[in-house]
Amino acid sequence: MSPANDNSPRLMGRREAAAYLGIGQSTFSLWVSTYKMPAAIAGTRKWDKRAIDAKLDEISGLQSANDNTEDEFERWEREQNARKTQGSS
């Protein structure tokens, strides 16, 4: 289901976040404390579903669509570094 069609709440408590991941609450707490999952939103006891998805993609070796994009500066920088490497060979 795409995010546009997902009517479920974006913010989740610890119990909902753990259930969303299919793990126990104590495991979720451990994952948060060891940075496998993002921390709760500052000043709340709620987690952002998209942040959980992004972190899960990261630890699973998947890339989000944003990871595949390269802006003009990044492309220029990569090309400059490649030229420097070729010039020093």
Summary of the structure (lengths in Angstrom):
residues: 89
radius of gyration: 18.5
end to end distance: 49.7
largest distance: 56.0
contacts: 176
relative contact order: 0.11
helix: 58%
strand: 4%
